[in-house]
Amino acid sequence: MELTELISLSIFATVAAFTPGPNNLLLAASSANFGLRATWPHMAGVIIGFTLLVAIAAFGLGWLLTEIPMLQITLRLLGLVLIALIAYRLLISHTLDRQNAQRPMRFIEAVLFQWINPKGVVVIISAISAYTDPASIVLSEVSILITLFFLVTLGSVVLWAGAGAFIARKLTSQRRLAWFNRIAAALLLLSVAPVLLNLV
């Protein structure tokens, strides 16, 4: 991979990782509702799950999703349905009592969510298509891709979960928490609107 391609890929991966999307918004909401420590399994699941998906896609899944559009559409639809359900749970969650609040996402749930996260799937397919040659897997290119996405995912996960923990200090009443969760639910749905528009 040439230097210009590496710089281009780095910019693409950074923008994709740090801009609002289902993973980032859910991490911020989880940290705000349950605390940073309780969100650690969710954080680890996103980092490991997304990096694993990048690796699998680089070794052939990305090509498969490109060649079989119906498989990609199915994954996106499942992701949209799940995100709508999560947004609804956020919408009705407004208790400050963490013992009685709905639990944060578990590690394995966060790992599996990456497979149907619409933004994540689009980002990975775009990266694989633009920066690798599906016909010939080059180990050095794949290694760069995996390492880069691991680093930017790690950074975005820490940033967004940390932001949620910071916001939690201001959510001192059930009314404030309810409004935060309503806004988070709306942003979550808004973040996948482009994917929905591409399907219709």
CYANA upper distance limits for C-alpha pairs under 8 A (distance plus 0.5 A):
  1 MET  CA      5 GLU  CA      6.82
  1 MET  CA      6 LEU  CA      7.02
  1 MET  CA    140 SER  CA      8.39
  1 MET  CA    141 GLU  CA      6.67
  2 GLU  CA      6 LEU  CA      6.73
  3 LEU  CA      7 ILE  CA      6.68
  4 THR  CA      8 SER  CA      6.66
  5 GLU  CA      9 LEU  CA      6.50
  5 GLU  CA    131 TYR  CA      7.82
  6 LEU  CA     10 SER  CA      6.51
  7 ILE  CA     11 ILE  CA      6.76
  8 SER  CA     12 PHE  CA      6.70
  9 LEU  CA     13 ALA  CA      6.50
  9 LEU  CA    127 ALA  CA      8.04
  9 LEU  CA    131 TYR  CA      7.72
 10 SER  CA     14 THR  CA      6.53
 10 SER  CA    148 LEU  CA      7.53
 11 ILE  CA     15 VAL  CA      6.62
 12 PHE  CA     16 ALA  CA      6.57
 13 ALA  CA     17 ALA  CA      6.46
 13 ALA  CA    148 LEU  CA      7.94
 13 ALA  CA    149 PHE  CA      6.87
 13 ALA  CA    152 VAL  CA      7.33
 14 THR  CA     18 PHE  CA      6.57
 14 THR  CA    152 VAL  CA      6.29
 15 VAL  CA     19 THR  CA      6.40
 16 ALA  CA    123 VAL  CA      7.42
 17 ALA  CA    152 VAL  CA      6.57
 17 ALA  CA    153 THR  CA      6.31
 17 ALA  CA    156 SER  CA      6.48
 18 PHE  CA     24 ASN  CA      8.14
 18 PHE  CA    152 VAL  CA      8.21
 18 PHE  CA    153 THR  CA      8.45
 18 PHE  CA    156 SER  CA      5.64
 19 THR  CA     24 ASN  CA      8.37
 20 PRO  CA     24 ASN  CA      6.38
 20 PRO  CA     25 LEU  CA      6.83
 20 PRO  CA    191 SER  CA      7.28
 21 GLY  CA     25 LEU  CA      6.49
 21 GLY  CA    119 LYS  CA      7.25
 21 GLY  CA    188 LEU  CA      7.41
 21 GLY  CA    191 SER  CA      5.83
 21 GLY  CA    192 VAL  CA      7.90
 22 PRO  CA     26 LEU  CA      6.41
 22 PRO  CA     83 ILE  CA      8.05
 22 PRO  CA    117 ASN  CA      7.62
 22 PRO  CA    119 LYS  CA      7.91
 22 PRO  CA    188 LEU  CA      6.32
 22 PRO  CA    191 SER  CA      7.18
 22 PRO  CA    192 VAL  CA      8.03
 23 ASN  CA     27 LEU  CA      6.63
 23 ASN  CA     46 VAL  CA      7.76
 23 ASN  CA    117 ASN  CA      8.44
 24 ASN  CA     28 ALA  CA      6.77
 24 ASN  CA    156 SER  CA      7.73
 24 ASN  CA    157 VAL  CA      7.12
 24 ASN  CA    160 TRP  CA      6.20
 24 ASN  CA    161 ALA  CA      8.09
 25 LEU  CA     29 ALA  CA      6.61
 25 LEU  CA    160 TRP  CA      7.86
 25 LEU  CA    184 ALA  CA      7.26
 25 LEU  CA    187 LEU  CA      8.14
 25 LEU  CA    188 LEU  CA      6.87
 26 LEU  CA     30 SER  CA      6.42
 26 LEU  CA    188 LEU  CA      8.22
 27 LEU  CA     31 SER  CA      6.56
 27 LEU  CA     39 THR  CA      7.77
 27 LEU  CA     42 HIS  CA      7.79
 27 LEU  CA     43 MET  CA      7.57
 27 LEU  CA    157 VAL  CA      7.69
 27 LEU  CA    160 TRP  CA      6.77
 27 LEU  CA    161 ALA  CA      5.61
 27 LEU  CA    164 GLY  CA      7.74
 28 ALA  CA     32 ALA  CA      6.59
 28 ALA  CA    160 TRP  CA      5.74
 28 ALA  CA    161 ALA  CA      5.21
 28 ALA  CA    162 GLY  CA      7.81
 28 ALA  CA    163 ALA  CA      6.70
 28 ALA  CA    164 GLY  CA      4.49
 28 ALA  CA    165 ALA  CA      7.81
 29 ALA  CA     33 ASN  CA      6.56
 29 ALA  CA    161 ALA  CA      8.49
 29 ALA  CA    164 GLY  CA      6.52
 29 ALA  CA    181 ASN  CA      7.59
 29 ALA  CA    184 ALA  CA      7.24
 30 SER  CA     34 PHE  CA      6.17
 30 SER  CA     35 GLY  CA      7.54
 30 SER  CA     36 LEU  CA      8.41
 30 SER  CA     39 THR  CA      6.69
 30 SER  CA    104 PRO  CA      6.47
 30 SER  CA    105 MET  CA      8.35
 30 SER  CA    161 ALA  CA      8.15
 30 SER  CA    164 GLY  CA      7.77
 31 SER  CA     35 GLY  CA      4.97
 31 SER  CA     36 LEU  CA      5.30
 31 SER  CA     37 ARG  CA      8.48
 31 SER  CA     38 ALA  CA      7.96
 31 SER  CA     39 THR  CA      6.23
 31 SER  CA    161 ALA  CA      6.07
 31 SER  CA    162 GLY  CA      7.87
 31 SER  CA    164 GLY  CA      5.38
 31 SER  CA    165 ALA  CA      5.63
 31 SER  CA    168 ALA  CA      7.99
 32 ALA  CA     36 LEU  CA      8.17
 32 ALA  CA    164 GLY  CA      5.02
 32 ALA  CA    165 ALA  CA      5.59
 32 ALA  CA    166 PHE  CA      8.06
 32 ALA  CA    167 ILE  CA      6.69
 32 ALA  CA    168 ALA  CA      4.96
 33 ASN  CA     96 LEU  CA      8.05
 33 ASN  CA     98 ARG  CA      7.90
 33 ASN  CA    168 ALA  CA      7.50
 33 ASN  CA    177 LEU  CA      8.37
 34 PHE  CA     38 ALA  CA      6.49
 34 PHE  CA     39 THR  CA      7.47
 34 PHE  CA     98 ARG  CA      6.57
 34 PHE  CA    103 ARG  CA      8.11
 34 PHE  CA    104 PRO  CA      7.24
 35 GLY  CA     39 THR  CA      6.92
 35 GLY  CA    165 ALA  CA      6.57
 35 GLY  CA    168 ALA  CA      8.17
 36 LEU  CA     40 TRP  CA      7.03
 36 LEU  CA    161 ALA  CA      7.19
 36 LEU  CA    162 GLY  CA      7.60
 36 LEU  CA    164 GLY  CA      8.39
 36 LEU  CA    165 ALA  CA      6.32
 38 ALA  CA    104 PRO  CA      7.49
 39 THR  CA     43 MET  CA      6.71
 39 THR  CA    104 PRO  CA      6.94
 39 THR  CA    105 MET  CA      8.01
 39 THR  CA    161 ALA  CA      8.17
 40 TRP  CA     44 ALA  CA      6.61
 41 PRO  CA     45 GLY  CA      6.51
 41 PRO  CA    105 MET  CA      7.99
 41 PRO  CA    106 ARG  CA      6.29
 41 PRO  CA    107 PHE  CA      5.07
 42 HIS  CA     46 VAL  CA      6.80
 42 HIS  CA    104 PRO  CA      7.84
 42 HIS  CA    105 MET  CA      5.98
 42 HIS  CA    106 ARG  CA      6.12
 42 HIS  CA    107 PHE  CA      5.62
 42 HIS  CA    109 GLU  CA      8.38
 42 HIS  CA    110 ALA  CA      6.08
 43 MET  CA     47 ILE  CA      6.88
 43 MET  CA    107 PHE  CA      8.24
 43 MET  CA    110 ALA  CA      8.34
 43 MET  CA    157 VAL  CA      6.67
 43 MET  CA    158 VAL  CA      8.18
 43 MET  CA    161 ALA  CA      8.21
 44 ALA  CA     48 ILE  CA      6.52
 44 ALA  CA    107 PHE  CA      7.07
 45 GLY  CA     49 GLY  CA      5.95
 45 GLY  CA    106 ARG  CA      8.18
 45 GLY  CA    107 PHE  CA      5.08
 45 GLY  CA    108 ILE  CA      6.81
 45 GLY  CA    109 GLU  CA      7.89
 45 GLY  CA    110 ALA  CA      5.16
 45 GLY  CA    111 VAL  CA      5.10
 46 VAL  CA     50 PHE  CA      6.21
 46 VAL  CA    107 PHE  CA      8.49
 46 VAL  CA    110 ALA  CA      5.99
 46 VAL  CA    111 VAL  CA      6.27
 46 VAL  CA    114 GLN  CA      7.52
 46 VAL  CA    153 THR  CA      8.39
 46 VAL  CA    157 VAL  CA      8.14
 47 ILE  CA     51 THR  CA      6.61
 47 ILE  CA    150 PHE  CA      7.19
 47 ILE  CA    153 THR  CA      6.41
 47 ILE  CA    154 LEU  CA      6.42
 47 ILE  CA    157 VAL  CA      7.88
 48 ILE  CA     52 LEU  CA      6.45
 48 ILE  CA    111 VAL  CA      7.29
 48 ILE  CA    150 PHE  CA      8.47
 49 GLY  CA     53 LEU  CA      6.65
 49 GLY  CA    110 ALA  CA      7.54
 49 GLY  CA    111 VAL  CA      4.58
 49 GLY  CA    112 LEU  CA      7.37
 49 GLY  CA    114 GLN  CA      6.52
 50 PHE  CA     54 VAL  CA      6.70
 50 PHE  CA    111 VAL  CA      7.64
 50 PHE  CA    114 GLN  CA      6.23
 50 PHE  CA    120 GLY  CA      8.18
 50 PHE  CA    150 PHE  CA      8.32
 50 PHE  CA    153 THR  CA      8.28
 51 THR  CA     55 ALA  CA      6.80
 51 THR  CA    146 ILE  CA      6.82
 51 THR  CA    149 PHE  CA      7.02
 51 THR  CA    150 PHE  CA      5.97
 51 THR  CA    153 THR  CA      8.47
 52 LEU  CA     56 ILE  CA      6.69
 53 LEU  CA     57 ALA  CA      6.42
 53 LEU  CA    114 GLN  CA      7.80
 53 LEU  CA    115 TRP  CA      7.66
 54 VAL  CA     58 ALA  CA      6.50
 54 VAL  CA    124 ILE  CA      6.77
 54 VAL  CA    145 LEU  CA      8.23
 54 VAL  CA    146 ILE  CA      6.68
 54 VAL  CA    149 PHE  CA      8.13
 55 ALA  CA     59 PHE  CA      6.90
 55 ALA  CA    142 VAL  CA      7.86
 55 ALA  CA    146 ILE  CA      6.44
 56 ILE  CA     60 GLY  CA      7.12
 56 ILE  CA     61 LEU  CA      6.45
 56 ILE  CA     62 GLY  CA      8.37
 57 ALA  CA     61 LEU  CA      4.58
 57 ALA  CA     62 GLY  CA      4.81
 57 ALA  CA     63 TRP  CA      7.90
 57 ALA  CA    124 ILE  CA      7.77
 57 ALA  CA    125 ILE  CA      8.12
 57 ALA  CA    128 ILE  CA      7.88
 58 ALA  CA     62 GLY  CA      6.71
 58 ALA  CA    128 ILE  CA      6.69
 58 ALA  CA    132 THR  CA      8.42
 58 ALA  CA    137 ILE  CA      8.31
 58 ALA  CA    142 VAL  CA      6.65
 59 PHE  CA    137 ILE  CA      7.35
 59 PHE  CA    142 VAL  CA      8.36
 60 GLY  CA     64 LEU  CA      6.84
 60 GLY  CA    134 PRO  CA      7.67
 61 LEU  CA     65 LEU  CA      6.65
 62 GLY  CA     66 THR  CA      6.78
 62 GLY  CA    124 ILE  CA      7.81
 62 GLY  CA    125 ILE  CA      5.91
 62 GLY  CA    128 ILE  CA      6.87
 62 GLY  CA    129 SER  CA      8.18
 63 TRP  CA     67 GLU  CA      6.64
 63 TRP  CA    125 ILE  CA      8.43
 63 TRP  CA    128 ILE  CA      8.49
 63 TRP  CA    129 SER  CA      8.34
 63 TRP  CA    134 PRO  CA      6.65
 64 LEU  CA     68 ILE  CA      6.51
 65 LEU  CA     69 PRO  CA      6.60
 65 LEU  CA     71 LEU  CA      6.72
 65 LEU  CA     72 GLN  CA      5.95
 65 LEU  CA    125 ILE  CA      8.20
 66 THR  CA     72 GLN  CA      8.06
 66 THR  CA    125 ILE  CA      7.93
 68 ILE  CA     72 GLN  CA      7.48
 69 PRO  CA     73 ILE  CA      6.68
 70 MET  CA     74 THR  CA      6.54
 71 LEU  CA     75 LEU  CA      6.83
 72 GLN  CA     76 ARG  CA      6.75
 73 ILE  CA     77 LEU  CA      6.62
 73 ILE  CA    199 LEU  CA      8.08
 74 THR  CA     78 LEU  CA      6.71
 75 LEU  CA     79 GLY  CA      6.64
 75 LEU  CA    115 TRP  CA      7.78
 75 LEU  CA    116 ILE  CA      5.61
 75 LEU  CA    117 ASN  CA      8.47
 75 LEU  CA    118 PRO  CA      8.00
 76 ARG  CA     80 LEU  CA      6.63
 76 ARG  CA    116 ILE  CA      6.47
 76 ARG  CA    117 ASN  CA      7.54
 76 ARG  CA    118 PRO  CA      5.56
 76 ARG  CA    121 VAL  CA      8.36
 76 ARG  CA    195 VAL  CA      8.15
 77 LEU  CA     81 VAL  CA      6.74
 78 LEU  CA     82 LEU  CA      6.71
 78 LEU  CA    116 ILE  CA      6.70
 79 GLY  CA     83 ILE  CA      6.53
 79 GLY  CA    113 PHE  CA      8.30
 79 GLY  CA    116 ILE  CA      4.92
 79 GLY  CA    117 ASN  CA      5.73
 79 GLY  CA    118 PRO  CA      6.33
 80 LEU  CA     84 ALA  CA      6.61
 80 LEU  CA    117 ASN  CA      8.34
 80 LEU  CA    118 PRO  CA      7.56
 80 LEU  CA    192 VAL  CA      7.77
 80 LEU  CA    196 LEU  CA      8.22
 81 VAL  CA     85 LEU  CA      6.88
 82 LEU  CA     86 ILE  CA      6.72
 83 ILE  CA     87 ALA  CA      6.50
 83 ILE  CA    188 LEU  CA      7.95
 83 ILE  CA    189 LEU  CA      7.71
 84 ALA  CA     88 TYR  CA      6.73
 84 ALA  CA    189 LEU  CA      7.25
 85 LEU  CA     89 ARG  CA      6.84
 86 ILE  CA     90 LEU  CA      6.74
 86 ILE  CA    185 ALA  CA      8.42
 87 ALA  CA     91 LEU  CA      6.61
 87 ALA  CA    184 ALA  CA      8.31
 87 ALA  CA    185 ALA  CA      5.01
 87 ALA  CA    186 ALA  CA      7.84
 87 ALA  CA    188 LEU  CA      7.07
 87 ALA  CA    189 LEU  CA      7.44
 88 TYR  CA     92 ILE  CA      6.98
 88 TYR  CA    185 ALA  CA      7.51
 89 ARG  CA     93 SER  CA      6.68
 90 LEU  CA    181 ASN  CA      5.92
 90 LEU  CA    182 ARG  CA      7.33
 90 LEU  CA    184 ALA  CA      7.95
 90 LEU  CA    185 ALA  CA      6.32
 91 LEU  CA    178 ALA  CA      7.94
 91 LEU  CA    181 ASN  CA      6.19
 91 LEU  CA    182 ARG  CA      5.47
 91 LEU  CA    185 ALA  CA      6.44
 92 ILE  CA    178 ALA  CA      8.22
 93 SER  CA    101 ALA  CA      7.83
 93 SER  CA    102 GLN  CA      8.01
 93 SER  CA    178 ALA  CA      7.17
 93 SER  CA    181 ASN  CA      7.41
 94 HIS  CA    174 GLN  CA      6.16
 94 HIS  CA    175 ARG  CA      7.82
 94 HIS  CA    177 LEU  CA      6.04
 94 HIS  CA    178 ALA  CA      4.99
 94 HIS  CA    181 ASN  CA      7.73
 95 THR  CA    100 ASN  CA      8.17
 95 THR  CA    101 ALA  CA      6.65
 95 THR  CA    174 GLN  CA      6.29
 95 THR  CA    177 LEU  CA      7.91
 95 THR  CA    178 ALA  CA      8.32
 96 LEU  CA    101 ALA  CA      8.00
 96 LEU  CA    172 THR  CA      8.45
 96 LEU  CA    173 SER  CA      7.71
 96 LEU  CA    174 GLN  CA      6.53
 96 LEU  CA    177 LEU  CA      7.96
 97 ASP  CA    101 ALA  CA      6.63
 98 ARG  CA    102 GLN  CA      8.35
105 MET  CA    109 GLU  CA      6.71
105 MET  CA    110 ALA  CA      6.85
106 ARG  CA    110 ALA  CA      6.73
107 PHE  CA    111 VAL  CA      6.80
108 ILE  CA    112 LEU  CA      6.64
109 GLU  CA    113 PHE  CA      6.45
110 ALA  CA    114 GLN  CA      7.24
111 VAL  CA    115 TRP  CA      8.29
112 LEU  CA    116 ILE  CA      8.10
113 PHE  CA    117 ASN  CA      6.44
114 GLN  CA    120 GLY  CA      7.17
114 GLN  CA    121 VAL  CA      8.23
115 TRP  CA    120 GLY  CA      8.45
115 TRP  CA    121 VAL  CA      7.56
116 ILE  CA    120 GLY  CA      8.44
116 ILE  CA    121 VAL  CA      7.57
117 ASN  CA    121 VAL  CA      6.66
118 PRO  CA    122 VAL  CA      6.77
118 PRO  CA    192 VAL  CA      7.43
118 PRO  CA    195 VAL  CA      7.21
119 LYS  CA    123 VAL  CA      6.61
119 LYS  CA    192 VAL  CA      7.48
119 LYS  CA    195 VAL  CA      7.98
120 GLY  CA    124 ILE  CA      6.63
121 VAL  CA    125 ILE  CA      6.67
122 VAL  CA    126 SER  CA      6.54
123 VAL  CA    127 ALA  CA      6.63
124 ILE  CA    128 ILE  CA      6.56
125 ILE  CA    129 SER  CA      6.48
126 SER  CA    130 ALA  CA      6.50
127 ALA  CA    131 TYR  CA      6.22
127 ALA  CA    132 THR  CA      8.15
128 ILE  CA    132 THR  CA      5.85
128 ILE  CA    133 ASP  CA      8.22
128 ILE  CA    134 PRO  CA      8.15
129 SER  CA    133 ASP  CA      7.65
129 SER  CA    134 PRO  CA      7.81
132 THR  CA    137 ILE  CA      8.08
132 THR  CA    138 VAL  CA      8.32
132 THR  CA    141 GLU  CA      7.27
132 THR  CA    142 VAL  CA      8.15
133 ASP  CA    137 ILE  CA      7.04
133 ASP  CA    138 VAL  CA      8.35
137 ILE  CA    141 GLU  CA      8.48
137 ILE  CA    142 VAL  CA      7.96
138 VAL  CA    142 VAL  CA      6.81
139 LEU  CA    143 SER  CA      6.50
140 SER  CA    144 ILE  CA      6.75
141 GLU  CA    145 LEU  CA      6.68
142 VAL  CA    146 ILE  CA      6.63
143 SER  CA    147 THR  CA      6.53
144 ILE  CA    148 LEU  CA      6.41
145 LEU  CA    149 PHE  CA      6.67
146 ILE  CA    150 PHE  CA      6.55
147 THR  CA    151 LEU  CA      6.77
148 LEU  CA    152 VAL  CA      6.82
149 PHE  CA    153 THR  CA      6.33
150 PHE  CA    154 LEU  CA      6.55
151 LEU  CA    155 GLY  CA      6.75
152 VAL  CA    156 SER  CA      6.62
153 THR  CA    157 VAL  CA      6.47
154 LEU  CA    158 VAL  CA      6.77
155 GLY  CA    159 LEU  CA      6.64
156 SER  CA    160 TRP  CA      6.49
157 VAL  CA    161 ALA  CA      6.44
158 VAL  CA    162 GLY  CA      6.29
159 LEU  CA    163 ALA  CA      6.57
160 TRP  CA    164 GLY  CA      6.76
161 ALA  CA    165 ALA  CA      6.86
162 GLY  CA    166 PHE  CA      6.73
163 ALA  CA    167 ILE  CA      6.66
164 GLY  CA    168 ALA  CA      6.64
165 ALA  CA    169 ARG  CA      7.56
166 PHE  CA    170 LYS  CA      8.17
167 ILE  CA    171 LEU  CA      7.28
168 ALA  CA    172 THR  CA      8.23
171 LEU  CA    176 ARG  CA      5.88
171 LEU  CA    177 LEU  CA      5.86
172 THR  CA    176 ARG  CA      7.39
172 THR  CA    177 LEU  CA      8.02
173 SER  CA    177 LEU  CA      6.85
174 GLN  CA    178 ALA  CA      6.44
175 ARG  CA    179 TRP  CA      6.80
176 ARG  CA    180 PHE  CA      6.66
177 LEU  CA    181 ASN  CA      6.63
178 ALA  CA    182 ARG  CA      6.67
179 TRP  CA    183 ILE  CA      6.68
180 PHE  CA    184 ALA  CA      6.58
181 ASN  CA    185 ALA  CA      6.46
182 ARG  CA    186 ALA  CA      6.73
183 ILE  CA    187 LEU  CA      6.63
184 ALA  CA    188 LEU  CA      6.48
185 ALA  CA    189 LEU  CA      6.87
186 ALA  CA    190 LEU  CA      6.60
187 LEU  CA    191 SER  CA      6.45
188 LEU  CA    192 VAL  CA      7.47
189 LEU  CA    193 ALA  CA      6.97
192 VAL  CA    196 LEU  CA      6.98
193 ALA  CA    197 LEU  CA      6.67
194 PRO  CA    198 ASN  CA      6.77
195 VAL  CA    199 LEU  CA      7.07
196 LEU  CA    200 VAL  CA      7.23
